[in-house]
């Protein structure tokens, strides 16, 4: 069996003890059976795992082992195992595999702890072992505050994972002739119906030569692309290949109503990048009509990439009319932890999730809100505020890196939460990337995500 590169635990540091064995967790390896064949323990998956221990103390003989979960989101199906002998400084691998099952709502990329009871001749110990579920790369980007998420081809646990389905419009569609920094508004066909976006309905679409579309009438032609959401960006923008593009140099824009396919398609066909006229990309967005149902009624949107030549200078993402919420899949070469790098022949699906806590014809009684964490801004350079909404008793918030390692412990600053300035407990600024903030413990644990952007 071939395993991926070892997942090394961030807290794999221990005191060197010579007068007794000192087994410490080094890594774990997954053999997929019921989930996606990605050699990871995914949500809802039952899998066999191998544990690798490092002996920081004196030698130990062969050991019998028992694995016991300490987290309600992880079930140990088969906890009996064994390890071979380990001399000082050696590693030993479990020889009788353990089997575990991750809950369908298990925390992703945060450690779920188990106790590993070890018994050998003259030696007994209990070792805390962290297991990590999933990988943010296999999660959709989002959701934003409205409920939109962006799925890519790595989101293999989701049935909404997009499938590449390019419809070539050159020779099929109608050309829209636009100049530099230009925009035009087209009425959507009556047979297509309305485009619902962030809960509002529009009967037209505006297409900008700088690689974005807007539901309804738009007059902005911004050529400087940014990370979304941004209050000064075009309202309701859907950035397909947003950059300073230059149609007079190279390329075409096409549109077409594929009535049989229930979609309205806009293709940015080989438009030249203004800064590098010799480079271009061929991308299209497909807005599906409302016969393709979504949980909120907002139209499903799919972006297809025929090429991916120069996305290190473009933005793909969207936002609402106020710029108060939205998502970025990539911007100027930056990707959130959940996004796979863009390549030719790949697709993105933009859809809403089902609203939570809603019932039909609710009785007129006051409903208690579930506790939650809010991080604002979610993407930050200097600092971000973590606000606690609801009754969870906790004076501290824990910041974890994507590998599960504890980065910082935050103390309350105010009655409603904490402020994190992107540093660890030593005051050293951490690397840009995705971090996870945890408050509370056990069934009352709350989690949120924050993205530190490079300065």
C-alpha positions as CSV (number, residue, x, y, z in Angstrom):
1,X,0.0,0.0,0.0
2,X,1.3,3.4,-0.9
3,X,0.9,6.2,1.6
4,X,1.3,10.0,1.1
5,X,3.9,12.0,2.8
6,X,3.7,11.6,6.6
7,X,1.5,14.1,8.5
8,X,3.8,15.2,11.3
9,X,2.1,16.5,14.4
10,X,2.9,20.1,15.3
11,X,3.5,19.2,19.0
12,X,5.9,16.4,18.3
13,X,8.4,17.8,20.8
14,X,9.1,16.1,24.1
15,X,11.6,16.0,26.9
16,X,14.3,13.3,26.4
17,X,13.8,10.7,29.2
18,X,16.6,8.1,29.4
19,X,15.4,6.1,32.5
20,X,12.1,5.0,31.0
21,X,10.4,4.6,27.6
22,X,8.7,7.8,26.4
23,X,6.5,7.1,23.4
24,X,5.2,10.1,21.5
25,X,2.9,10.3,18.5
26,X,4.8,11.0,15.3
27,X,2.2,10.6,12.5
28,X,-0.8,8.6,11.3
29,X,-1.6,6.9,7.9
30,X,-5.0,6.3,6.4
31,X,-6.2,3.4,4.3
32,X,-9.4,4.5,2.6
33,X,-12.3,2.0,2.2
34,X,-15.7,3.7,2.5
35,X,-14.8,7.3,1.5
36,X,-12.9,9.0,-1.4
37,X,-9.7,7.3,-2.2
38,X,-7.5,10.2,-1.1
39,X,-5.6,8.6,1.8
40,X,-7.2,11.0,4.2
41,X,-9.8,10.5,7.0
42,X,-12.8,12.4,5.6
43,X,-16.0,13.5,7.3
44,X,-18.4,10.5,7.6
45,X,-15.7,8.0,6.6
46,X,-14.7,4.8,8.3
47,X,-11.0,4.0,7.7
48,X,-8.2,1.8,8.9
49,X,-5.3,3.8,10.3
50,X,-1.7,3.1,11.2
51,X,-0.1,5.0,14.1
52,X,3.6,5.8,14.2
53,X,5.2,6.4,17.6
54,X,8.6,7.9,18.4
55,X,10.5,6.7,21.5
56,X,12.2,9.6,23.2
57,X,13.3,7.5,26.2
58,X,14.9,4.1,26.9
59,X,14.2,1.0,24.8
60,X,10.9,-0.8,25.1
61,X,9.7,-4.3,24.1
62,X,6.7,-5.1,21.9
63,X,3.5,-3.4,23.2
64,X,-0.2,-4.1,23.2
65,X,-2.3,-1.1,22.7
66,X,-5.9,0.2,23.1
67,X,-7.2,3.3,21.3
68,X,-10.0,5.3,23.0
69,X,-11.6,8.4,21.5
70,X,-11.9,11.5,23.7
71,X,-13.9,13.4,21.1
72,X,-17.6,13.0,20.3
73,X,-16.9,13.7,16.6
74,X,-14.6,10.6,16.3
75,X,-15.6,7.0,17.0
76,X,-13.1,4.2,17.5
77,X,-14.6,1.1,15.7
78,X,-11.7,-1.2,16.4
79,X,-9.4,0.0,19.2
80,X,-7.2,-3.1,19.6
81,X,-3.7,-2.9,18.2
82,X,0.0,-3.7,18.8
83,X,3.4,-2.1,18.2
84,X,6.8,-3.6,17.8
85,X,9.8,-2.9,20.0
86,X,11.5,0.5,19.8
87,X,15.0,1.4,20.9
88,X,15.9,4.9,22.1
89,X,15.3,7.3,19.2
90,X,13.5,4.7,17.0
91,X,10.0,4.8,15.7
92,X,7.5,1.9,15.8
93,X,4.4,1.4,13.6
94,X,1.2,-0.3,14.7
95,X,1.1,-3.8,13.4
96,X,-2.6,-4.5,14.0
97,X,-4.4,-1.6,12.4
98,X,-6.9,0.5,14.2
99,X,-10.3,1.5,12.7
100,X,-12.0,4.8,13.3
101,X,-15.0,6.7,12.0
102,X,-15.2,10.5,11.6
103,X,-18.5,12.2,12.2
104,X,-20.3,13.8,9.3
105,X,-19.8,17.2,11.0
106,X,-16.4,16.6,12.4
107,X,-14.0,19.6,12.6
108,X,-11.7,19.7,9.6
109,X,-7.9,20.2,10.0
110,X,-8.2,20.5,13.8
111,X,-7.0,17.7,16.1
112,X,-9.5,15.2,17.5
113,X,-7.8,13.5,20.4
114,X,-7.7,9.9,21.4
115,X,-6.0,8.1,24.4
116,X,-3.6,5.4,23.4
117,X,-3.0,2.9,26.3
118,X,0.3,1.1,25.9
119,X,1.3,-2.0,27.8
120,X,4.6,-3.8,27.6
121,X,6.9,-5.8,30.0
122,X,7.7,-3.3,32.8
123,X,6.0,-0.4,31.0
124,X,2.5,1.1,31.0
125,X,1.6,4.5,29.7
126,X,-1.3,6.5,28.2
127,X,-0.4,8.7,25.2
128,X,-2.6,11.4,23.8
129,X,-2.9,11.0,20.1
130,X,-4.3,13.7,17.8
131,X,-6.0,12.6,14.6
132,X,-6.9,15.1,11.9
133,X,-10.0,14.8,9.8
134,X,-10.1,15.9,6.2
135,X,-8.2,18.7,4.4
136,X,-9.5,22.2,3.7
137,X,-8.5,21.6,0.1
138,X,-11.4,19.1,0.0
139,X,-13.9,21.7,1.3
140,X,-15.7,24.4,-0.7
141,X,-14.6,28.0,-0.2
142,X,-17.0,29.7,2.1
143,X,-19.8,30.0,3.0
144,X,-20.1,33.8,3.0
145,X,-22.7,35.5,5.2
146,X,-25.5,34.9,2.6
147,X,-24.6,31.2,2.2
148,X,-22.8,31.1,-1.1
149,X,-19.9,28.6,-1.5
150,X,-17.5,27.9,-4.4
151,X,-16.9,24.2,-5.2
152,X,-13.8,23.1,-7.2
153,X,-12.6,19.7,-8.5
154,X,-11.0,18.7,-5.2
155,X,-14.2,18.8,-3.2
156,X,-14.7,15.1,-3.8
157,X,-17.0,14.6,-0.7
158,X,-19.7,16.8,-2.3
159,X,-22.2,15.9,-5.0
160,X,-22.1,19.5,-6.2
161,X,-18.4,19.1,-7.2
162,X,-18.3,20.7,-10.7
163,X,-17.7,18.7,-13.9
164,X,-16.0,20.4,-16.8
165,X,-18.6,21.0,-19.5
166,X,-17.3,23.6,-21.9
167,X,-19.6,24.9,-24.7
168,X,-17.6,26.5,-27.4
169,X,-19.4,29.8,-28.4
170,X,-17.1,30.7,-31.2
171,X,-19.3,30.0,-34.3
172,X,-22.3,29.4,-32.1
173,X,-22.9,32.4,-29.9
174,X,-23.5,36.1,-30.6
175,X,-20.5,38.4,-30.5
176,X,-20.6,41.4,-28.1
177,X,-18.2,44.0,-29.4
178,X,-16.7,46.0,-26.5
179,X,-13.8,48.4,-26.4
180,X,-11.3,49.0,-23.7
181,X,-13.0,49.5,-20.2
182,X,-16.4,49.0,-21.7
183,X,-19.7,47.4,-20.5
184,X,-23.0,46.5,-22.1
185,X,-26.4,45.4,-20.6
186,X,-28.4,42.6,-22.3
187,X,-32.0,41.6,-21.5
188,X,-32.1,38.0,-20.4
189,X,-34.4,35.9,-22.7
190,X,-37.9,35.5,-21.5
191,X,-37.6,31.7,-21.7
192,X,-34.6,31.9,-19.4
193,X,-36.4,33.9,-16.7
194,X,-34.8,35.9,-13.9
195,X,-31.3,35.6,-12.4
196,X,-31.6,35.6,-8.6
197,X,-28.4,36.7,-7.0
198,X,-28.0,37.3,-3.2
199,X,-31.8,37.0,-2.9
200,X,-32.6,39.7,-5.5
201,X,-34.0,39.0,-9.0
202,X,-32.7,40.6,-12.2
203,X,-34.0,40.3,-15.8
204,X,-30.8,41.5,-17.4
205,X,-27.1,40.9,-17.3
206,X,-24.2,43.4,-17.8
207,X,-21.0,42.2,-19.3
208,X,-17.7,44.1,-18.8
209,X,-14.7,43.9,-21.1
210,X,-12.5,43.5,-18.0
211,X,-13.7,40.0,-17.4
212,X,-16.7,40.2,-15.1
213,X,-20.5,40.2,-15.3
214,X,-23.1,41.8,-13.1
215,X,-26.8,40.7,-12.8
216,X,-29.0,43.7,-13.8
217,X,-27.8,47.0,-15.1
218,X,-24.1,47.8,-14.3
219,X,-22.1,50.8,-15.2
220,X,-18.8,50.1,-13.5
221,X,-15.8,49.1,-15.7
222,X,-13.1,48.8,-13.0
223,X,-9.9,47.5,-14.4
224,X,-8.0,47.1,-11.1
225,X,-9.0,43.7,-9.6
226,X,-9.1,43.2,-5.9
227,X,-9.8,40.6,-3.2
228,X,-13.6,40.3,-2.7
229,X,-15.7,41.3,-0.8
230,X,-14.6,44.9,-1.0
231,X,-17.0,47.8,-0.5
232,X,-15.5,49.9,-3.4
233,X,-15.7,47.1,-5.9
234,X,-18.5,46.9,-8.4
235,X,-21.9,46.0,-6.7
236,X,-23.0,42.4,-7.3
237,X,-19.9,41.6,-9.3
238,X,-19.3,38.1,-10.5
239,X,-15.6,38.1,-11.4
240,X,-14.9,35.5,-14.1
241,X,-11.4,36.5,-15.2
242,X,-11.3,40.0,-13.7
243,X,-8.3,42.0,-14.7
244,X,-7.3,44.9,-17.0
245,X,-8.2,43.2,-20.3
246,X,-7.8,44.7,-23.7
247,X,-10.2,43.4,-26.4
248,X,-8.8,45.7,-29.1
249,X,-5.5,43.8,-28.9
250,X,-6.8,40.3,-29.0
251,X,-9.9,38.2,-28.4
252,X,-13.7,38.3,-28.5
253,X,-16.7,38.2,-26.1
254,X,-19.6,35.9,-26.9
255,X,-23.0,35.1,-25.4
256,X,-25.6,32.4,-26.0
257,X,-28.8,31.1,-24.5
258,X,-28.6,27.3,-24.4
259,X,-32.3,26.7,-23.9
260,X,-32.0,22.9,-24.0
261,X,-29.2,23.1,-21.4
262,X,-31.1,25.6,-19.3
263,X,-28.2,28.1,-19.2
264,X,-27.1,31.5,-20.4
265,X,-23.4,31.5,-21.3
266,X,-20.9,34.3,-21.5
267,X,-17.5,33.5,-23.0
268,X,-14.4,35.7,-22.6
269,X,-12.6,34.3,-25.6
270,X,-8.8,34.9,-25.5
271,X,-8.9,38.5,-24.4
272,X,-5.5,40.0,-24.1
273,X,-4.1,41.1,-20.7
274,X,-3.3,44.8,-20.9
275,X,0.0,44.4,-19.0
276,X,1.1,41.4,-21.1
277,X,-0.6,41.6,-24.5
278,X,0.9,38.3,-25.6
279,X,-0.9,36.4,-22.8
280,X,-4.7,35.6,-22.7
281,X,-7.2,33.2,-21.3
282,X,-10.3,31.5,-22.5
283,X,-13.0,31.3,-19.8
284,X,-16.8,31.1,-19.7
285,X,-19.5,31.5,-17.1
286,X,-22.7,29.5,-17.3
287,X,-25.7,30.9,-15.4
288,X,-28.3,28.2,-15.1
289,X,-32.0,29.0,-15.1
290,X,-34.2,28.3,-12.1
291,X,-35.3,24.9,-13.3
292,X,-31.9,23.9,-11.8
293,X,-32.9,24.1,-8.2
294,X,-30.8,25.4,-5.3
295,X,-31.7,25.5,-1.6
296,X,-32.4,29.3,-1.7
297,X,-33.7,29.7,-5.3
298,X,-30.6,31.7,-6.3
299,X,-29.4,30.5,-9.7
300,X,-26.6,28.0,-9.9
301,X,-23.4,29.4,-11.6
302,X,-20.5,27.4,-13.1
303,X,-17.2,28.9,-14.4
304,X,-15.2,26.8,-16.9
305,X,-11.5,27.4,-17.7
306,X,-10.4,26.3,-21.2
307,X,-7.0,27.8,-20.4
308,X,-5.2,29.0,-17.3
309,X,-2.3,31.0,-18.6
310,X,-2.2,34.1,-16.4
311,X,-4.4,33.8,-13.4
312,X,-1.7,35.1,-11.1
313,X,-3.0,38.6,-12.0
314,X,-6.7,38.0,-12.1
315,X,-9.6,37.6,-9.6
316,X,-12.3,35.0,-9.6
317,X,-15.0,35.6,-7.0
318,X,-18.1,37.5,-6.2
319,X,-19.9,39.8,-3.7
320,X,-23.3,41.3,-2.9
321,X,-24.5,44.8,-3.8
322,X,-23.0,46.4,-0.7
323,X,-19.7,44.6,-0.8
324,X,-20.4,43.5,2.7
325,X,-20.1,39.7,2.0
326,X,-18.7,37.6,-0.8
327,X,-15.9,35.1,-1.7
328,X,-12.6,35.0,-3.5
329,X,-11.4,31.8,-5.1
330,X,-8.2,33.5,-6.3
331,X,-6.8,37.0,-6.5
332,X,-3.4,38.0,-8.0
333,X,-2.0,34.5,-7.3
334,X,-3.4,34.2,-3.8
335,X,-5.7,31.3,-3.0
336,X,-7.6,30.5,0.2
337,X,-6.7,27.2,1.9
338,X,-9.8,25.6,0.4
339,X,-9.0,26.4,-3.2
340,X,-6.9,24.3,-5.5
341,X,-4.6,26.2,-7.9
342,X,-6.4,26.8,-11.2
343,X,-5.5,24.7,-14.2
344,X,-6.9,24.3,-17.7
345,X,-9.9,22.1,-18.1
346,X,-11.2,22.7,-14.6
347,X,-14.4,24.2,-13.3
348,X,-15.9,26.1,-10.3
349,X,-19.5,25.9,-9.1
350,X,-21.1,28.8,-7.2
351,X,-24.2,27.9,-5.2
352,X,-25.9,28.5,-1.9
353,X,-26.2,26.2,1.0
354,X,-29.5,25.3,2.6
355,X,-30.4,27.9,5.3
356,X,-30.2,26.5,8.8
357,X,-32.7,26.8,11.6
358,X,-35.6,27.6,9.3
359,X,-39.1,25.9,9.4
360,X,-42.2,26.3,7.4
361,X,-44.9,28.4,9.0
362,X,-43.1,28.8,12.3
363,X,-45.1,29.5,15.4
364,X,-44.9,33.1,16.6
365,X,-42.5,32.3,19.5
366,X,-39.1,33.6,20.3
367,X,-36.4,31.2,19.2
368,X,-33.0,31.0,20.9
369,X,-30.1,31.6,18.5
370,X,-27.4,29.0,18.3
371,X,-24.1,30.3,19.6
372,X,-21.6,31.2,16.9
373,X,-18.3,32.8,16.2
374,X,-17.9,35.7,13.8
375,X,-14.6,36.8,12.4
376,X,-14.5,40.2,10.8
377,X,-12.8,40.8,8.6
378,X,-12.4,37.2,7.6
379,X,-9.4,38.1,5.4
380,X,-7.0,40.5,7.1
381,X,-3.5,41.9,7.1
382,X,-3.2,43.7,10.5
383,X,-5.8,42.4,12.8
384,X,-9.2,40.7,13.0
385,X,-12.0,40.7,15.6
386,X,-13.4,37.4,16.8
387,X,-16.9,38.0,18.2
388,X,-18.8,35.5,20.3
389,X,-22.5,35.4,19.6
390,X,-24.4,33.4,22.1
391,X,-24.0,31.8,25.6
392,X,-20.6,30.0,25.6
393,X,-18.5,30.5,28.7
394,X,-14.9,30.9,27.7
395,X,-12.3,33.5,28.5
396,X,-9.8,32.4,25.9
397,X,-9.8,31.6,22.2
398,X,-7.3,29.2,20.6
399,X,-5.8,29.8,17.2
400,X,-4.7,26.7,15.2
401,X,-2.7,26.4,12.0
402,X,-4.0,24.3,9.2
403,X,-1.8,21.4,10.3
404,X,-3.5,21.3,13.7
405,X,-0.7,23.0,15.6
406,X,-1.6,25.6,18.3
407,X,-0.5,29.0,17.3
408,X,-1.8,31.4,19.9
409,X,-4.0,31.7,22.9
410,X,-6.1,34.8,22.9
411,X,-7.4,36.6,26.0
412,X,-10.7,38.5,25.9
413,X,-10.5,42.1,24.9
414,X,-14.0,43.4,25.7
415,X,-17.2,41.6,26.6
416,X,-17.9,40.0,23.2
417,X,-14.7,38.5,22.1
418,X,-11.0,38.7,21.1
419,X,-8.7,40.4,18.7
420,X,-5.9,38.6,16.9
421,X,-3.1,40.5,15.2
422,X,-1.6,37.6,13.3
423,X,1.1,36.7,15.7
424,X,1.9,33.7,17.8
425,X,2.2,33.6,21.6
426,X,5.7,34.9,21.3
427,X,4.6,38.0,19.4
428,X,6.1,36.8,16.1
429,X,4.0,37.3,13.0
430,X,3.0,34.0,11.5
431,X,3.0,33.0,7.9
432,X,0.1,34.1,5.6
433,X,-2.6,31.4,5.3
434,X,-5.7,30.0,6.7
435,X,-6.1,29.6,10.5
436,X,-8.8,28.2,12.7
437,X,-10.1,29.8,15.9
438,X,-11.7,27.6,18.5
439,X,-13.7,28.6,21.6
440,X,-15.1,26.4,24.3
441,X,-14.8,22.6,24.6
442,X,-16.7,19.4,24.1
443,X,-20.2,19.7,22.6
444,X,-20.1,23.5,23.1
445,X,-17.0,24.0,20.9
446,X,-17.3,26.8,18.3
447,X,-15.0,27.1,15.4
448,X,-14.3,29.9,12.9
449,X,-11.8,30.5,10.1
450,X,-9.6,33.5,9.5
451,X,-7.2,34.1,6.5
452,X,-4.1,36.1,7.1
453,X,-3.1,37.9,3.9
454,X,0.5,38.8,3.1
455,X,1.3,42.5,3.7
